[in-house]
């Protein structure tokens, strides 16, 4: 636990240090709606599969914001320590008052460790994720007077999320999480704030294998030019499911 606190303190220090070096932001606002499905598939005591599918809409469902698909492979050191290797495909669409010039694709590879513990009935999860990101490069086609994707820009990103789960009554529970994103250049020499997500969710466990969640997130997002920001209240709706394919005697 002491090591977890030290790592978290370093992350927050770096975030605040870099935030102080930026100029006054130009901020836009969009009320978004994110829908997600997350699946867990336990194959054995040590191995499992994982996937996410997200449909993200902007301006009260009016326009596309993002499409995201994220599969992964889990290795369970034990039930409280999980390592994951995964891939993500993302499409980001033009939306809001600071739109990207065209649909931007991204492919990234990520590595992750999850650490879990409890304090009484409250569950606490720390998630550390490293991403290698290949983001489509938009350039202006002067002949057609529109933007096309030509090549990619490479960058790294570190993400830390703390998740607190509190049971309420019967099948109801509450989840709070805060996630910080830090961008790191390909030479590993420059880093800076990218995003912060603060989220509260109400969860209902339909069965041992199925959970439904709904809540609100505040997304604060720094764009790649370092000047423009978004501050987006976002409705979240999620479905989580899990399947355990282990034999009964091995559980």
C-alpha positions in Angstrom: 0.0 0.0 0.0 2.9 2.4 0.7 4.2 1.9 -2.8 0.8 2.6 -4.3 0.6 5.9 -2.3 4.0 6.9 -3.4 3.3 6.2 -7.1 0.0 8.1 -6.9 1.7 11.1 -5.2 4.3 11.3 -8.0 1.6 11.2 -10.7 -0.3 14.1 -9.1 2.9 16.1 -8.6 3.8 15.7 -12.3 0.3 16.7 -13.4 0.2 19.8 -11.3 3.7 20.8 -12.3 2.9 20.7 -16.0 -0.5 22.3 -15.6 1.2 25.3 -14.1 3.4 25.7 -17.3 0.5 26.0 -19.7 -1.1 29.3 -21.0 -4.7 30.2 -20.4 -6.9 27.7 -22.2 -9.6 28.2 -24.7 -12.4 25.9 -23.5 -15.5 24.5 -25.3 -18.4 22.5 -23.8 -20.4 19.6 -25.1 -23.0 17.5 -23.3 -22.2 13.9 -24.4 -23.7 10.5 -24.0 -21.4 7.4 -23.8 -22.6 3.9 -24.1 -20.3 0.9 -23.4 -20.3 -2.8 -23.1 -17.5 -4.5 -21.2 -17.0 -8.3 -21.1 -14.8 -10.5 -18.9 -14.1 -14.2 -19.8 -12.3 -16.3 -17.3 -10.6 -19.2 -19.1 -8.5 -20.6 -16.2 -7.2 -19.7 -12.8 -4.4 -17.7 -14.6 -5.8 -16.6 -17.9 -8.8 -14.7 -19.3 -10.0 -12.5 -22.1 -11.4 -9.0 -22.0 -13.2 -6.7 -24.4 -14.9 -3.3 -24.6 -17.2 -1.7 -27.2 -18.0 2.0 -26.9 -20.5 4.1 -28.8 -19.9 7.8 -27.9 -22.2 10.5 -29.0 -21.9 14.3 -28.7 -24.3 17.2 -28.2 -27.1 15.2 -26.6 -26.8 12.2 -29.1 -26.9 14.5 -32.1 -23.5 13.7 -33.6 -20.8 11.0 -33.4 -17.9 11.6 -31.0 -16.1 8.3 -30.9 -16.3 4.7 -31.8 -13.9 2.4 -29.7 -13.2 -1.3 -29.7 -10.7 -2.7 -27.1 -9.9 -6.4 -26.7 -7.3 -7.7 -24.2 -5.7 -10.8 -22.6 -5.6 -11.1 -18.8 -3.1 -12.8 -16.6 -4.2 -13.3 -13.0 -1.3 -13.4 -10.6 -4.1 -13.8 -8.1 -7.7 -12.4 -7.7 -6.3 -9.1 -6.6 -3.5 -8.5 -9.1 -4.2 -8.7 -12.8 -1.9 -8.0 -15.8 -3.4 -7.2 -19.2 -2.0 -6.8 -22.7 -4.5 -5.2 -25.2 -5.2 -3.4 -28.4 -7.6 -0.5 -29.1 -9.1 0.8 -32.3 -10.6 4.3 -32.1 -12.3 6.6 -34.5 -12.7 10.2 -33.4 -15.3 12.3 -35.4 -15.6 16.1 -35.9 -18.0 17.5 -33.2 -18.5 20.5 -31.1 -17.1 24.0 -31.5 -13.5 22.8 -31.9 -13.8 19.8 -34.3 -11.0 17.8 -35.7 -10.8 18.4 -39.5 -11.9 14.9 -40.5 -12.5 11.4 -38.9 -9.2 10.5 -37.1 -8.3 6.8 -36.7 -6.1 5.6 -33.9 -4.5 2.2 -33.2 -2.9 1.6 -29.9 -1.3 -1.2 -27.9 -1.5 -1.1 -24.1 -0.2 -2.8 -21.0 -2.0 -2.6 -17.7 -1.8 -3.8 -14.1 -4.8 -3.7 -11.7 -4.4 -3.9 -7.9 -7.4 -4.5 -5.7 -8.0 -4.4 -2.0 -10.9 -3.7 0.5 -11.5 -1.6 3.5 -14.4 -3.1 5.2 -17.2 -3.3 2.6 -15.6 -0.7 0.4 -13.6 -2.0 -2.6 -10.7 0.0 -3.9 -9.0 -0.6 -7.3 -5.9 1.0 -8.7 -5.5 0.7 -12.5 -2.2 1.7 -14.2 -2.2 1.6 -18.0 0.6 2.5 -20.6 -0.4 3.1 -24.2 1.6 3.2 -27.4 -0.5 5.3 -29.7 -0.5 5.5 -33.5 -2.8 8.4 -34.4 -3.8 9.2 -38.0 -2.3 12.4 -39.4 -4.7 14.7 -41.1 -3.3 16.7 -44.0 -5.0 19.1 -46.4 -5.5 17.8 -49.9 -5.2 21.1 -51.8 -6.6 19.6 -55.1 -9.8 18.4 -53.5 -9.8 21.1 -50.7 -10.5 18.6 -47.9 -8.5 16.7 -45.3 -7.3 13.2 -45.7 -5.4 10.8 -43.5 -1.7 10.3 -44.5 0.5 8.4 -42.1 0.5 8.4 -38.3 1.8 10.4 -35.4 3.3 8.2 -32.6 3.0 9.2 -28.9 2.8 7.5 -25.5 0.3 7.9 -22.8 0.1 6.9 -19.1 -3.3 6.5 -17.4 -4.0 6.1 -13.7 -7.5 5.3 -12.4 -8.6 4.9 -8.8 -12.0 3.2 -8.4 -14.0 3.1 -5.2 -17.0 0.7 -5.0 -19.6 1.0 -2.2 -22.5 -1.5 -1.7 -25.9 0.2 -1.1 -28.6 -2.4 -0.6 -29.5 -5.7 -2.1 -28.2 -5.6 -5.7 -27.5 -1.9 -5.8 -24.1 -0.3 -5.5 -22.3 3.0 -6.1 -19.0 3.4 -8.0 -16.7 6.5 -8.0 -13.6 6.8 -10.1 -11.1 9.4 -11.0 -8.7 8.9 -14.0 -5.7 11.0 -15.0 -4.1 10.9 -18.4 -0.6 12.0 -19.1 0.8 12.3 -22.6 4.5 11.4 -23.1 6.3 12.0 -26.4 8.0 9.3 -28.4 11.5 10.2 -27.1 10.2 9.9 -23.5 11.5 13.5 -22.8 8.4 15.6 -22.6 5.1 14.9 -20.8 2.0 16.8 -20.0 -1.6 16.7 -18.9 -4.0 15.1 -21.4 -7.3 14.4 -19.7 -9.1 13.9 -16.4 -12.3 11.9 -15.9 -14.3 12.2 -12.7 -17.3 9.8 -12.6 -20.1 8.6 -10.4 -22.2 5.6 -11.3 -25.2 3.7 -9.8 -25.0 0.0 -10.5 -27.7 -2.7 -10.5 -26.6 -6.4 -10.5 -29.2 -8.2 -12.6 -27.5 -11.6 -12.0 -24.1 -12.9 -11.1 -23.0 -12.5 -14.7 -24.7 -9.2 -15.6 -24.5 -5.6 -14.3 -26.1 -2.4 -15.6 -24.6 1.0 -14.7 -25.8 4.6 -15.3 -24.2 7.9 -14.1 -22.4 11.1 -14.9 -18.8 11.9 -15.9 -17.0 15.2 -16.1 -14.4 15.0 -18.8 -11.7 17.7 -18.9 -9.6 17.3 -22.0 -6.5 19.1 -23.4 -6.1 19.0 -27.1 -2.8 18.3 -28.9 -2.2 22.0 -29.7 -1.9 22.7 -26.0 -4.3 25.7 -26.2 -7.8 24.3 -26.8 -9.6 22.3 -24.1 -12.9 20.6 -23.6 -15.0 20.5 -20.4 -17.7 18.0 -21.1 -20.5 16.8 -18.8 -21.2 13.2 -20.0 -24.0 10.8 -19.3 -22.7 7.2 -19.1 -24.7 4.0 -19.6 -22.9 0.7 -19.4 -23.5 -3.0 -19.5 -20.9 -5.3 -17.9 -21.0 -9.1 -18.2 -18.7 -11.9 -17.2 -18.4 -15.6 -18.0 -16.3 -18.1 -16.0 -15.3 -21.2 -18.1 -13.3 -22.8 -15.3 -14.5 -26.2 -14.0 -16.3 -26.0 -10.7 -13.5 -27.8 -8.8 -10.8 -25.3 -9.9 -12.7 -22.1 -8.8 
